[in-house]
Amino acid sequence: MAAVALEHRLNANLLRRWVVEEERVRETGLIAVGNGLQAPSPGANAAFVPVEVTSPAVGASQEIVIEVRRGATIVKMSWPLGAAAACSAWLRGLLK
């Protein structure tokens, strides 16, 4: 488990906690929600919800704006909406 945590840059204790919580959910069907309380696991009743996507309103922005903050430094990038694939590739590279 420690090797998996290191490979994904996670704290091994945190990964262990997630595994223990998942095992408890599978056994009891309940999840911890804080202060020792438990609630039914949402997985049992999970379903896809249809979402209607409409075209942008007149005057709506036709660009993708990404703002990255690191300390006092702010970098703001704007991409044309038609270049969404290029924007996605850039963002994936940035977050690696």
C-alpha positions, 0 to 999 in steps of 0.5 A: 500500500505504501508503494502505491501511495508513493507512486501517486504522491499520497500520504500512506496513512491517508490511503490506508484511511480511505481503504478502511473507510471503503471496507466499512462502507462495503460491509455496513452500507454506511459512511461516516459523516463526522461527529461519529454519525453515519449515513447511508452510502450514496453508491447504492442509489446513485444514478445519472441525472440528465442535464440539458445543455443550452447554447450560450446566451447572446453576449456570453463569453466566447472564451475559456478563462483559466486563472492559476494562483501560486502565492502572490503570483497570478497567471491568467490565460484566455483561450478561444472557445473553438480551441478547447482541445488545445486548452485541455492539453495545455492544462493537462501538461501544467497539472502533471 
